[in-house]
Amino acid sequence: MIEANVREVKAKLSAYLSCVEQGEEVMIVRRGKPVATLKPVKEAAALPSMKSFREKIRLRGLPASQTIIRMREESRY
């Protein structure tokens, strides 16, 4: 694990990000105390498809168009 202070990381962020991309972890310290760790991102899980998402949603009530028509008709004198 690489250790660097805040000022150094701020000045050379691109270099530290390159190290992280190669699998290294970088511990950021302020006045000798650890405050953060930069580490590689694990593989993100694939998001479900929109089709499967839509299948889970159940529609209730009237369609919005019919609701709007009904509201317009009710507000007329």
VEXDREN-2710 file (C-alpha; in Angstrom, 1 decimal):
% VEXDREN-2710
k/r/px/py/pz
1/MET/0.0/0.0/0.0
2/ILE/1.3/3.4/-1.0
3/GLU/1.0/6.2/1.7
4/ALA/0.8/9.9/0.7
5/ASN/-0.2/13.1/2.3
6/VAL/-3.1/15.2/1.1
7/ARG/-0.9/17.9/-0.5
8/GLU/1.1/15.3/-2.5
9/VAL/-2.1/13.5/-3.7
10/LYS/-3.6/16.8/-4.7
11/ALA/-0.6/17.8/-6.7
12/LYS/-0.1/14.4/-8.4
13/LEU/-3.6/13.0/-8.5
14/SER/-3.2/11.6/-12.0
15/ALA/-0.1/9.6/-11.1
16/TYR/-1.9/8.1/-8.0
17/LEU/-4.9/7.2/-10.1
18/SER/-2.7/5.4/-12.5
19/CYS/-1.3/3.4/-9.6
20/VAL/-4.8/2.6/-8.4
21/GLU/-5.8/1.5/-12.0
22/GLN/-2.9/-1.0/-11.8
23/GLY/-4.3/-2.5/-8.6
24/GLU/-2.4/-0.6/-5.9
25/GLU/-4.1/1.0/-2.9
26/VAL/-3.2/4.5/-1.8
27/MET/-3.7/5.6/1.8
28/ILE/-4.1/9.3/2.1
29/VAL/-2.9/10.8/5.4
30/ARG/-3.3/14.2/7.0
31/ARG/-0.7/15.1/9.7
32/GLY/0.3/11.5/9.9
33/LYS/-3.3/10.1/10.4
34/PRO/-5.1/8.1/7.8
35/VAL/-8.1/10.0/6.3
36/ALA/-9.0/8.0/3.2
37/THR/-8.0/5.1/0.9
38/LEU/-8.0/5.1/-2.8
39/LYS/-8.5/1.6/-4.2
40/PRO/-9.6/0.0/-7.4
41/VAL/-13.3/-0.4/-8.1
42/LYS/-14.5/-4.0/-8.1
43/GLU/-16.4/-5.1/-11.2
44/ALA/-19.9/-3.6/-11.1
45/ALA/-22.8/-5.9/-11.3
46/ALA/-24.8/-5.7/-14.4
47/LEU/-28.0/-3.7/-14.1
48/PRO/-31.3/-5.6/-14.9
49/SER/-32.7/-4.9/-18.3
50/MET/-35.5/-2.3/-18.7
51/LYS/-37.8/-5.1/-19.9
52/SER/-37.5/-7.0/-16.7
53/PHE/-37.8/-3.8/-14.7
54/ARG/-41.0/-2.9/-16.4
55/GLU/-42.4/-6.4/-15.9
56/LYS/-42.1/-6.0/-12.1
57/ILE/-44.1/-2.7/-12.1
58/ARG/-47.9/-3.3/-11.8
59/LEU/-50.1/-0.6/-13.2
60/ARG/-53.1/0.4/-11.1
61/GLY/-56.0/2.7/-11.8
62/LEU/-56.9/4.5/-14.9
63/PRO/-54.4/5.6/-17.5
64/ALA/-53.2/9.2/-17.0
65/SER/-54.9/10.3/-20.2
66/GLN/-58.3/9.1/-19.0
67/THR/-57.8/10.7/-15.6
68/ILE/-57.0/14.1/-17.2
69/ILE/-60.0/13.9/-19.5
70/ARG/-62.3/13.1/-16.5
71/MET/-60.8/15.9/-14.4
72/ARG/-61.4/18.4/-17.3
73/GLU/-65.0/17.3/-17.7
74/GLU/-65.7/17.6/-14.0
75/SER/-64.3/21.1/-13.8
76/ARG/-66.6/22.4/-16.6
77/TYR/-69.8/24.3/-15.7
END
